[in-house]
Amino acid sequence: MQALLRVLATGRGVAELGTAYGETAAVLAETARSVVTVERDPERVALARERLAGFANVELLEGDVFEQLRGRGSFGLVFVDGGLRPVTEEKWDAILALVEPGGLLVKDDMTPGRPIDGDEVREFLLRDPRLAAAEILVAPEMAVIVAARIR
Ligand SMILES: C[S@@+](CC[C@H](N)C(=O)[O-])C[C@H]1O[C@@H](n2cnc3c(N)ncnc32)[C@H](O)[C@@H]1O
């Protein structure tokens, strides 16, 4: 998963929703032009801040992802790893507004082999006409959906 994100982030402005301890932010920062990552848990923010201190291209914001990223412009890659649940149409619209035209949206932690119908994440990412998306198996028990904003 991290190897895939490292590739997809290359040269792009990246937003990560949910930093946790900064593990993936550090990987994204290796290839991304810039990374903005948001975490609401203060203890995790403190640990992530230490971990990410050496990366000049990373900005770590504390608070709710939607509040912190509102009006921040659009990104070439948006990694959705926190803040999505409960899933609502307003959240999808807010997330899509963060993705620049042609930009990528990535959602990991998908259980492979599940049908699209009845899965609110798959229904949106794989069927929304604003996106072209593919589900990719990255480990025996983990799939990721990579979507490109086409409109
Ligand atoms: C799966 S972890 C993120 C892991 C991280 N992206 C990584 O790969 O290293 C999800 C994180 O999202 C945070 N989170 C959940 N909802 C959030 C919200 N609305 N705003 C900000 N952070 C949120 C949680 O506190 C948790 O640390």
The ligand as a Gaussian input file, in Angstrom:
#p B3LYP/6-31G(d) Opt

LIG

0 1
 C       -6.194000       4.882000       9.953000
 S       -5.619000       6.205000      10.921000
 C       -4.569000       7.089000       9.800000
 C       -3.289000       6.358000       9.477000
 C       -2.322000       7.188000       8.654000
 N       -2.957000       7.772000       7.486000
 C       -1.193000       6.312000       8.191000
 O       -1.378000       5.593000       7.181000
 O       -0.123000       6.323000       8.814000
 C       -7.003000       7.286000      10.960000
 C       -6.744000       8.569000      11.734000
 O       -7.749000       9.509000      11.375000
 C       -8.033000      10.305000      12.504000
 N       -9.341000      10.937000      12.280000
 C      -10.557000      10.325000      12.271000
 N      -11.523000      11.225000      11.991000
 C      -10.906000      12.428000      11.830000
 C      -11.367000      13.735000      11.528000
 N      -12.664000      13.985000      11.316000
 N      -10.467000      14.723000      11.433000
 C       -9.129000      14.474000      11.650000
 N       -8.628000      13.250000      11.910000
 C       -9.511000      12.237000      12.008000
 C       -7.980000       9.322000      13.668000
 O       -7.749000       9.998000      14.889000
 C       -6.844000       8.399000      13.266000
 O       -5.621000       8.792000      13.843000

